Amino acid sequence: MLRCAEFHLSDEALEGMTMGMVYDMLIEQSNDHEEYPYKATQEDIDRIFGG
């Protein structure tokens, strides 16, 4: 709820949003504030998919 308040989202605005929509907004805000966003390497992809 603190993060929603930081976005100035009212209760009425939140009623029309899913949790996924709220999470997406938080992730986008986080990405916008990172000076050097992490980029996946081939090693990361291999580790995730067992390649």
MODELLER restraints for C-alpha pairs under 7 A, 6 or more apart:
rsr = mdl.restraints
at = mdl.atoms
rsr.add(forms.Gaussian(group=physical.xy_distance, feature=features.Distance(at['CA:31:A'], at['CA:37:A']), mean=6.65, stdev=0.5))
